[in-house]
Amino acid sequence: MMLRRMKLVRLLAVSLLVSLAFLFLLYLGQPTASPANLHEQHEAKELFIETSQKRRDDLPDKRQLEPLRGNHQELVGAKPQFKRPRDLNYSLRGAAGGAGRGINEYHRMKQTEGLRPNKGTSVNENRFTTEEKIATSTKQETGRIERINQFTEKMKMEMYRIHKKYVMERSNASKLLLGEAFSPEAYLSPQRYHGGPKEVMSRFQFNQLASDNTPYNRSLWDVRTHQCMRRYDGSSASELPTTSVIICFHNEARSALLRTIYSVLSHEPAKLIKEIILVDDFSDDINDGEILSVIPKVKLIRLNERQGLIRARLTGARAAQGEVLTFLDSHCEVTPGWLEPLLARIKEDRRHVVSPIIDIIRKDDMKYNQANANIKGGFGHNLLFKWDNLNWQELQRRRQDNTAPIPTPAIAGGLFSIDRGYFKEIGSYDEEMEIWGGENVEFSIRVWMCGGRLEIMPCSHVGHIFRSSMPYSFGKGKSYHTTVTRNLRRIAEVWMDEYKYLFYNANAAARSIPFGNVSSRVEIRKRLQCKPFSWFVEKVYPDFVPSSRNERMQTTIRIKQGVTDCLQCQDYTAGLYKLMVKECDVSNNRNMWTFTPKGHIKHETLCLTAANSVLPPAHQFRSTIGLLPPPGISLSFCHVHTDPSQVFETERVSNRRIRGDPKRDSFVKIKHKATGYCLAKHEETQLAVLQSCDTNSDSLQIWSLTL
């Protein structure tokens, strides 16, 4: 049956193609639209009308067809037996056939006698009449085009008027929100960028010119799903708690800071925003925050010395009066409906700590890009925050309800909401941490282990400018590495229990950096009766530890030529991670790799992968070794099942250990099992590549592993 249907479909398709081809050939055979052809068309039209009129006289009178109509009840009820009279069928067919014959007769007369003259007129007069008709038609067409142009101009003027009215209304709304005493232009103009294109990114690590040219009162579009709009429609806003929005800044771009404040004031019901607390962390220009203090609901706190983000936030939290604390960075823009999901979730349980989806405001042009919602926060063995993809079970739950909160092991430190009383009860921030770095990871671990819960609300979206590096210093005599490592070591010593060796394996230099007194944080852990870190690993973040106990602990992969060079994972750009062979940095987790029994070489949740190649099935490995071209090498997410592109093996080339370091294995070659090519260092580009294996003992294919 299926075969017959397929044959019928193919037959119909062929018939349709043939019909289209025939019509196309007919179209090609028609005469072009020359003046002579226009005469032909007019004459053919007149002949057709004349012939049709004669045939129409043969149609039955309207009264003759009246008995055939039937009454209304008959049409509604049983199906009427309607039969067309024979003379009616004949007349209709004759009218259509006569029209066709009239056209053919016209072409025959045109070939033999020329144009057919009208009755009582000569050929020249008939042609003049036709030319008059053409001129009249052209004049009508010209008038129609003029009317269209007039209508278009009128619509342009109307659109301009509406746009001007919209701009005026937004300007008036901005004055109402920001107050009559505040002048946006007077605040922004002293810091407007007037330099060249090379320095446009240097001061704030984002495009200052693009930021200055972006309106301070722009409104981002509503990116929520329809399900989110139905669930959080604003009907319960009167029952939600109020919030204090805390924004800390240090030498921030005025245009970005003002957009952050305006977006918060303009996108939510006024009664939900109790206040906006600006904490100026001793910026160089006091007017960066001082001028903003005249805006309604804005309260300014200026620190007398540089305290850093952690202590500045604690200062703002102490001064807050709202029932909920909402922390934002100073270069954010919120979207419509961002606050209601956060406050509604905290109202359900005050132990919920919630974060929005953090979308991307591009640092190059300030354009807004919606981020992937199927991710959660996490951290590696180095305790630095990172984003993880949701696993299969979590994705299945998201498909069932895409408005449900997403449990997350950690939150990004810049944007989250928490009950004000619970923030104090849980131990707020570690005041002994300095400036910035690690405070969000410590806070995340503490919330989970001490009875709270961290979640990402997919119905709340906030845009954030992600900078390539920090535009400010860490203070006199303090470096980024020393400050952040000190903070991270405090986390390991207080919260990680027997798992802290993972941190020191990933960051060996941390042992030499003092971390201060942690007795107060240990006391908080005892007072709150927090669970052990093993519970956190088992119940909250099982991906933190190696999936197999047979996995070798993290190592560095060093090239034999120049033992100081290691295989490193570089920045994620254009969808790929770069693999470089550069000078080792033991304090940097980019150097750390893990070998698994399956043959994977892992960097956190990513695996070394032979890319851009067509690999054979697993049972054909040996038969194709050396026959395929060398594939590229990159990093991608580790596959649950064995993937030939991610399987490697080591081959020992010397039993002699490296002199002076008994912790290192002998020299090895790292082979891609499917193709037989060896991992090597490209001498010119310093990139890691796959090449045909050689026998040279001093080649760039020989590596050592540091345990």
Long-range contacts (C-beta under 8 A, 24 or more apart in sequence): 35-134, 38-130, 38-134, 39-115, 39-127, 39-130, 40-106, 40-107, 40-110, 42-130, 42-133, 42-134, 43-106, 43-110, 43-115, 43-116, 43-130, 44-102, 44-103, 44-106, 44-107, 46-118, 47-102, 47-103, 47-105, 47-106, 47-116, 48-99, 48-102, 48-103, 50-102, 51-98, 51-99, 51-101, 51-102, 52-95, 52-98, 52-99, 52-102, 54-98, 55-91, 55-94, 55-95, 55-98, 56-95, 58-87, 58-90, 58-91, 58-94, 59-88, 59-91, 59-92, 59-95, 60-85, 60-87, 60-88, 60-91, 170-217, 171-217, 173-217, 173-266, 174-216, 174-217, 174-262, 177-262, 177-265, 177-266, 177-295, 177-296, 178-262, 178-265, 178-295, 178-296, 179-294, 179-295, 179-296, 181-294, 182-291, 182-292, 182-294, 182-295, 184-216, 184-217, 184-258, 186-291, 187-254, 187-258, 187-291, 187-292, 188-212, 188-216, 188-254, 188-255, 188-258, 190-287, 191-253, 191-254, 191-255, 201-363, 203-253, 203-471, 204-252, 204-253, 204-256, 204-467, 204-471, 205-363, 205-467, 205-468, 205-469, 205-470, 205-471, 206-253, 206-256, 206-331, 206-363, 206-364, 206-366, 206-465, 206-467, 207-363, 207-364, 207-365, 207-366, 208-253, 208-255, 210-364, 210-365, 210-366, 211-253, 211-255, 211-256, 211-366, 212-255, 214-255, 214-259, 214-366, 216-255, 216-258, 216-259, 216-262, 217-262, 217-266, 218-259, 218-333, 219-263, 219-266, 219-267, 219-336, 220-263, 220-333, 220-334, 220-335, 220-336, 220-368, 220-463, 221-335, 221-336, 221-368, 222-335, 222-336, 222-337, 223-335, 223-359, 223-370, 223-461, 224-335, 224-336, 224-337, 224-459, 224-461, 225-402, 225-403, 225-459, 227-401, 227-402, 227-403, 228-337, 228-341, 228-402, 228-403, 228-458, 228-459, 229-337, 231-403, 231-459, 232-337, 232-340, 232-341, 232-344, 232-459, 234-269, 234-337, 234-340, 236-340, 236-344, 237-269, 237-271, 237-272, 237-340, 238-271, 239-347, 240-272, 240-340, 240-343, 240-344, 240-347, 241-322, 241-323, 241-324, 241-343, 241-346, 241-347, 241-419, 242-271, 242-272, 242-273, 242-274, 242-322, 242-323, 242-324, 243-272, 243-273, 243-274, 243-322, 243-323, 243-324, 243-325, 243-326, 243-339, 243-343, 243-417, 244-274, 244-275, 244-276, 244-277, 244-316, 244-320, 244-321, 244-322, 244-324, 244-325, 244-326, 244-420, 245-273, 245-275, 245-276, 245-277, 245-326, 245-328, 246-277, 246-279, 246-313, 246-316, 246-317, 246-320, 246-325, 246-326, 246-327, 246-328, 247-276, 247-277, 247-278, 247-279, 247-328, 247-329, 247-330, 248-278, 248-279, 248-281, 248-309, 248-312, 248-313, 248-316, 248-330, 249-278, 249-279, 249-280, 249-281, 249-283, 249-288, 249-289, 249-330, 250-280, 250-281, 250-282, 250-283, 250-306, 250-312, 250-472, 251-283, 251-284, 251-285, 251-288, 251-471, 251-472, 252-283, 252-288, 252-330, 252-331, 253-331, 254-288, 256-330, 256-331, 256-465, 257-288, 257-292, 257-330, 257-331, 258-292, 259-333, 260-328, 260-329, 260-330, 260-331, 260-332, 260-333, 261-292, 261-295, 261-298, 263-332, 263-333, 263-334, 264-328, 264-334, 265-295, 265-297, 267-334, 267-335, 267-336, 267-337, 267-338, 267-339, 268-334, 268-338, 268-339, 268-340, 272-339, 272-340, 272-343, 273-297, 273-339, 274-320, 274-321, 274-322, 274-323, 275-299, 275-320, 275-321, 275-322, 277-301, 277-316, 277-319, 277-320, 279-303, 279-312, 279-313, 279-315, 279-316, 281-306, 281-307, 281-308, 281-309, 281-312, 282-306, 282-307, 306-475, 308-434, 308-435, 308-436, 308-474, 308-475, 309-413, 309-435, 309-436, 309-439, 310-429, 310-430, 310-431, 310-433, 310-434, 310-435, 310-436, 310-439, 311-429, 311-431, 313-429, 314-428, 314-429, 314-431, 317-420, 317-423, 317-424, 317-428, 320-420, 322-420, 323-419, 323-420, 324-417, 324-418, 324-419, 324-420, 325-417, 325-418, 325-419, 325-420, 325-423, 326-416, 326-417, 327-414, 327-415, 327-416, 327-417, 328-414, 328-415, 328-462, 329-414, 329-415, 329-464, 331-361, 331-464, 331-465, 331-467, 332-361, 332-414, 332-415, 332-462, 332-463, 332-464, 332-465, 333-361, 333-368, 333-462, 333-463, 334-461, 334-462, 334-463, 335-359, 335-461, 335-462, 335-463, 337-459, 337-460, 338-460, 338-461, 338-462, 339-460, 340-460, 341-457, 341-459, 341-460, 342-417, 342-457, 342-460, 343-417, 345-405, 345-455, 345-457, 346-417, 346-418, 346-419, 349-453, 350-419, 350-421, 350-422, 351-419, 351-422, 351-451, 351-452, 351-453, 352-405, 352-452, 352-453, 352-455, 353-411, 353-416, 353-417, 353-418, 353-447, 353-452, 353-453, 353-454, 353-455, 354-405, 354-416, 354-417, 354-418, 354-454, 354-455, 354-456, 354-457, 354-460, 355-408, 355-411, 355-412, 355-415, 355-416, 355-417, 355-454, 355-455, 355-456, 355-457, 356-415, 356-456, 356-457, 356-460, 356-461, 356-462, 357-456, 357-457, 357-458, 357-460, 357-461, 357-462, 358-412, 358-414, 358-415, 358-462, 358-463, 358-464, 359-461, 359-462, 359-463, 359-464, 360-463, 360-464, 360-466, 361-463, 361-464, 361-465, 361-466, 362-465, 363-465, 363-466, 363-467, 363-468, 366-465, 368-463, 370-461, 373-398, 373-402, 373-458, 374-398, 376-406, 376-407, 376-408, 376-409, 376-456, 377-408, 377-409, 377-410, 377-411, 377-412, 377-444, 377-454, 377-456, 378-408, 378-409, 378-410, 378-541, 378-543, 378-544, 379-409, 379-410, 379-441, 379-444, 379-544, 380-506, 380-589, 380-604, 381-502, 381-503, 381-505, 381-506, 381-544, 381-554, 381-589, 381-592, 381-604, 382-488, 382-503, 382-506, 382-507, 382-589, 382-592, 383-438, 383-441, 383-488, 383-491, 383-492, 383-503, 384-438, 384-441, 384-488, 384-589, 385-410, 385-412, 385-413, 385-440, 385-441, 386-604, 388-543, 388-605, 389-637, 398-458, 402-458, 403-458, 403-459, 404-458, 405-455, 405-456, 405-457, 405-458, 406-455, 406-456, 406-457, 406-458, 407-453, 407-454, 407-455, 407-540, 408-454, 408-455, 408-456, 409-444, 409-448, 409-454, 409-536, 409-540, 409-541, 409-544, 410-440, 410-441, 410-444, 410-445, 410-454, 411-440, 411-443, 411-444, 411-454, 411-456, 412-440, 413-439, 413-440, 413-443, 414-464, 415-462, 415-464, 422-452, 426-450, 426-452, 426-528, 427-521, 427-524, 427-528, 430-487, 430-490, 430-521, 432-490, 432-516, 432-517, 432-518, 432-520, 432-521, 433-486, 433-487, 433-490, 434-474, 434-478, 434-483, 434-486, 434-487, 435-474, 435-475, 435-478, 435-483, 436-474, 436-483, 436-484, 437-480, 437-483, 437-484, 437-487, 437-488, 438-484, 438-487, 438-488, 438-490, 438-491, 439-487, 441-488, 441-491, 442-487, 442-490, 442-491, 442-494, 442-495, 445-491, 445-495, 445-533, 445-536, 446-495, 446-524, 446-525, 446-530, 448-536, 448-540, 449-495, 449-525, 449-530, 449-531, 449-532, 449-533, 449-535, 449-536, 450-525, 450-528, 450-529, 450-530, 450-531, 451-528, 451-530, 481-587, 482-513, 485-509, 485-510, 485-513, 485-587, 486-513, 486-514, 486-515, 486-516, 489-513, 489-515, 490-515, 490-516, 490-518, 490-521, 493-518, 494-518, 494-521, 494-522, 494-525, 495-525, 495-533, 496-533, 497-532, 497-533, 497-534, 498-533, 498-534, 499-533, 499-534, 499-537, 499-544, 499-545, 502-545, 502-554, 505-553, 505-554, 505-592, 506-554, 506-589, 506-592, 507-586, 507-587, 507-589, 508-586, 508-587, 509-586, 509-587, 510-587, 543-605, 546-594, 546-596, 547-596, 548-596, 548-597, 550-596, 550-597, 551-594, 551-595, 551-596, 551-597, 552-594, 552-595, 552-596, 552-707, 553-594, 553-707, 554-592, 554-593, 554-594, 555-592, 555-593, 555-594, 555-595, 555-705, 555-706, 555-707, 556-584, 556-586, 556-591, 556-592, 556-593, 556-705, 556-706, 557-593, 557-601, 557-670, 557-703, 557-704, 557-705, 558-584, 558-703, 558-704, 558-705, 558-706, 559-681, 559-700, 559-702, 559-703, 560-667, 560-698, 560-702, 560-703, 560-704, 561-681, 561-698, 561-700, 561-702, 563-658, 563-704, 565-681, 566-591, 567-591, 567-593, 567-679, 567-688, 567-703, 569-603, 569-606, 569-635, 576-634, 576-635, 577-606, 577-634, 577-635, 578-687, 579-608, 579-633, 579-634, 579-635, 579-687, 579-688, 580-686, 580-687, 580-688, 581-681, 581-686, 581-687, 581-688, 582-686, 595-650, 595-705, 598-642, 598-647, 599-642, 599-646, 599-647, 599-648, 599-649, 599-673, 600-638, 600-646, 600-647, 600-648, 601-648, 601-670, 602-638, 603-635, 605-637, 605-638, 606-635, 606-636, 606-637, 606-638, 607-635, 607-636, 607-637, 607-638, 607-639, 607-646, 608-633, 608-635, 608-646, 608-648, 608-679, 609-633, 609-634, 609-635, 609-636, 609-643, 609-645, 609-646, 610-645, 610-646, 610-672, 610-674, 610-675, 610-677, 610-690, 611-636, 611-645, 613-645, 613-675, 615-644, 615-645, 615-674, 615-675, 616-644, 616-674, 617-644, 618-642, 618-644, 621-673, 621-674, 624-674, 624-675, 625-674, 625-675, 625-676, 626-675, 626-676, 626-692, 628-675, 630-675, 630-677, 630-689, 630-690, 630-691, 630-692, 631-672, 631-675, 631-677, 631-690, 632-689, 632-690, 633-679, 633-688, 633-689, 633-690, 644-673, 644-674, 645-674, 647-672, 647-673, 647-674, 648-672, 648-673, 648-679, 649-673, 650-705, 653-697, 653-702, 654-697, 658-704, 661-706, 663-706, 663-707, 664-704, 664-705, 664-706, 664-707, 665-704, 665-705, 665-707, 666-704, 667-702, 667-703, 667-704, 668-702, 668-703, 668-704, 668-705, 669-693, 669-701, 669-702, 669-703, 670-703, 679-703
